[in-house]
């Protein structure tokens, strides 16, 4: 962002602030996790200078299975919910899967080290207790909330950049509206009840999301599949048997190491990367070519479970219900 004579230019000049405020009701927890302070580990890691990581900046996808995907709705299973979400058959949808860009990992690693140092003989330093280590526990929750809030902001800036890219490609402005933003791998505390949804996201039911378009429909659940498999928009049923939770993704069928040796990158996908493994300049660097191919195999569709095989048992168990299926057009990986 650049300010010139009081005028905002750059990506933020495209921001409709009034709409952004309204879209907060389309976020889990209204787009903010409360905290008492900014954890020093988080603040230190967030600095950008010669002594800190320069890739941990907002507006980037990150690595691993994170992605930005442009797709379209090819099947609507629940028309009323889809209308509340602003979707219909054929709607173009942007799906963003990204998080706190290592901020959360930094807070967790630092917390484990502090717990190890502070532990007494016979204690399991890998377990934080609200009663026995209240200060450390509170500090961890603050740092965790800091990271979650950074992730909300990160996805917001990715959305702005992606919409702007589409607008430039089309040569016109693009009207858009947030469907939902749901964090995962996160800690939710309600009184003395703490839910750590590892590999999962909230799937709360009717009557929970007050002042939201989904208040009487159930909480949206976004479940992406592998690259090329698309995503499902689902609705939570608030099942107490499953702690009001649902899977947040299709999940891996093969570990990354297994995928490197067992999968292939066929299946009708056209892969475009920053380095072309077929380039004549790489003929003498088969080690580089092999690493490129191995990394592609890690994220190949065959390394992940088919998305419908994950959604079907959750529907049968009344964890969620189907809303709309999203087919992919193009996927950008971190």
N, C-alpha and C positions, 0 to 999 in steps of 0.2 A: 504494500500500500504506500502511495506517495501523496502527501498533501501539498498542494500548490495554490498559494493565495487563498487558503481556507477551503479549497476544493479537494475532495477525495477522488483519487484516480486509482486505476488498477482493479483487481478482482472485487474489492469491497465496494467499489462504485456501482456494482451490479446488485448489491444487496438491498432487498426490500425489507427494511427493518420492522415495519408494522406487521408484515406477514410472518417474519421470523418469530416475533413475540407470540403471535397466534398459534404458530406451530409448536410452541412449547407444550401445549396440551396433547400433542401427538408424540410425546417422548415418555419413555418409562421414567417414573419419578419426576416428571416435569423437567427433565433435562439437567438435574443437579442432585448430587449426593451431598448431604450436609456434613460439615466437618467443623472442628473447633479451631484449626490452625493449618498452615501449610507445613508439612513435614520437612525438616532441614535436608534430609536425603533427597526428597523430591525437588526442592528448590535448587539444591546444588547440581543435580543431574540435568535440570532444565536449562542451565546456563549454556550459552553458545559462544565459546571462545576457544583459544588454542589448547586449553586444558580439559575440555569436555567434548562429549560426542557431538558431532555436527550433523549427524543424520537423524537425530531424534528431534525432529521439528514438525510442527503441525502442518496438516495438509498433504501428508504423504501416506501411501498405502501401507508400508511396512513389508515384512517378508512372510515366509511360511505359506499358509493357506489364505492369506488376506488378498482381496481382489476388489475391483470395481467392474460391474457387469451391466451392460445395456441389454434389455430384453423386452418381451411383450407378453401381455396376458393372453393365453391361448385357451383357457378354460376357467369359467366362473362356476364355483360350486355353491356359493351362498350370495345371492344377488343383493340382499339387504345390507349385509356387511360390506360387500364390495362397493356399493353406492356410498356408504358412510366413509369409506377409504378413498373415494374419488376414482374408483377403477371400474372398467368395463372391458368386455372382450376386445382385444386389439390395442388396449392402452399400452403406451411405451413406458417402461419402468426402469429406473436406475437402482441397482442393488449395491450397497457399499458394505463390505465386511472388513473392518479395520478396528484397531484398538488404541492403546495408549503409547504405542511406539517405544516399548521397553521401559517406560516410566514405572509401570506397575511391577515389572520384574526387578527393577532397581530397588524399589521400596521393599519388596519381599526378600530379596537377597540381603539387604542391609538389616532388616528385622531379624532374620535367622541368625546373623552374625552377632547382633546385640543380645539375642536370647541365649545363644551359646555361651557368651562371656558372662552373662548374669546368672546362669543356672547354678544351682547348688548340687552337691554330690547326691547322686541317686535320682535327680530330676530328669525328665525327658525334655530337653530344651527345644524339641521340635513342636511342642504343644504349648500354645499361649493360653493362659487362664485369666479370665476376667477378675477372679478373686485373688489369685496369687501374684499376678503381674499386671495390675490395673494400669499403671503408667505406660508400660510397653504395649499393652493391648490397645489402649486408647490411641497411642501414637501410630500404631500400625493401621487402625481403622481410618485415622486422618489421612495418612499417606495413601491408603487404598482409595479413599474418596477423591483425593487430589488426582490420582491417575484416571479414575473413572470420568471425572469432569474434563480432563484433558482429552480423553477418548471421545466424549460428546463433541467437544470443539473440533477435534481432528476430523470426524466424519462430516461435520457441518462445512468445513472448508473444502473437503474433497467434493462434497455435493456441489458447492458453488463452482469449483473448477470444472467438474464434469459437465454441468449444465452449460457453462460458458463454451466448452469445447464443442458440444452439440450445436449450440447456437451459431458458432462461427462456421461449422461445417454446412449448416443449412442456410446461412446468410440471413438469418432473422432471429428475433428474440423468441425465447421458448417459455411458455407459461408452465409452471410446475408447482407441485404441492407435496409436502411431506406426507407419507403414509404412516410411518412409525419409525422410531429409533429405539432399539432394545439392546442394552448391554448384556454381556454374558461373562462367565468366569468371574463373577463378582459376589461380594458379601452384602447381604441385606440384613439389617438388624431391626427388629421390632420388639421393643421391651427386652425381655430376657431370651427371646427366640432369635437365633442367628442362623440364617440360611446361606451357605456357600454353594452357589450354583456353578459347580465346575463342569464344563461341557454342556451347560444348560442355561436357560433363560426363564424369566417369569412367565407363567401362563395362568394369570389370575382370571377369575370369572366375572359374571355379570354383577354390576353394582359397585365395583371397586374403583374404577377410574372416574371419579367424580369430575364433572364439568368437561368431560372429554366426549368426542363423538362416539367413543366405544363404551361409554358407561354402562349401557344396557345391552351390549353385544358380546362383551368379553375382551380380554386384552389381546392385541395382535401378537402373533408369534411369527417371526421370519426365519424360515429354515432353508438355507442355501444348500445345494448339492455340489457335486464336483464341477470342475471346469467343463462346460458343455452339457451339463445335466439340468441347469436352471435352478429354480427355487420355488418353494410353496409359501404363500401367505396363509397362515392358519389363525385360529382363535382359541385362546385358552378357555378351559372349562372350569378352572378353579378347583381341581381335584385335590382334596386334602390327603388322599392316599399317596399322591405323588408330589406332595409339598408345594402344590400350585406351581409346578415347573414343567418344562418340556425340553427336549433336545434342541440345541441351537444350530445344528448342522448334520449332514448325512454321516459324518464320521469316517475315519480311515478304515479300510479293509486290510491294508498292508502297512507296516511301518515304513518310514522313509528308507531305511536300509534295505528292507525287502523289496520295496518298489524299484529301487535302483537296479536290481538284478532280475526282477520278474515281469515288470510291466513294459508296455510299449506306448508310443505316443500316436498310434493310428486311431482310427475311429471317426474319420471324416473331419478332424480338426485341422485348421491351417494355423500353424504357430509362427508368429513373427516376433523376433527378439532383437535386442541391441547388437548382437553378434550373430552373423549367419554361419552356421557350422559347415555350410557347403562352399564358403568363400575360398578361393584359391590361396589366399594369404595364410590359411590355416592348414594347408596340406602337410606341412612339416611339424605341426603341433597337435598330434593326435591326443595328447593328454588334455589339452584345452577342449577339443571336440568331445572327448569322452565325458568330461565334467559337465559340459553344457547339456548333453543328452541325459546324463544321470539326473540332473536337477529337473529337467522336463518330466522325466519318468516319475519323480517324487510327487508331482501334482497331476499326473495323468488320470483320466476318469477311472481307469481300471484299479487305481490305488484306493478308491473310495467306494463306499457302499452305494448302490442305486438309491436315489432319493425316495422313491415310492415304497421301497422295502423298509424304510425308517418311519415314514409317515403312517403307513397302514396300521401297524400295531398300536401306535399312540392313539389313533382314532378309535380303534376297537376297545382300548382301555379307558376311553372317555377322558383322556388327558387334554385333547384338542379336537377341533373340527376343521374341515377343509373350507377354505375361502376361495382362493384363486391360484392357479398354476401359472408360473412365469417361465417362458422359454427364452434361452439366451440368444443374443445376436453377436455380441462381441464381449470378450472378457479381457481385462487388463490386470495382470498379476504384478505383485510387488517384487 
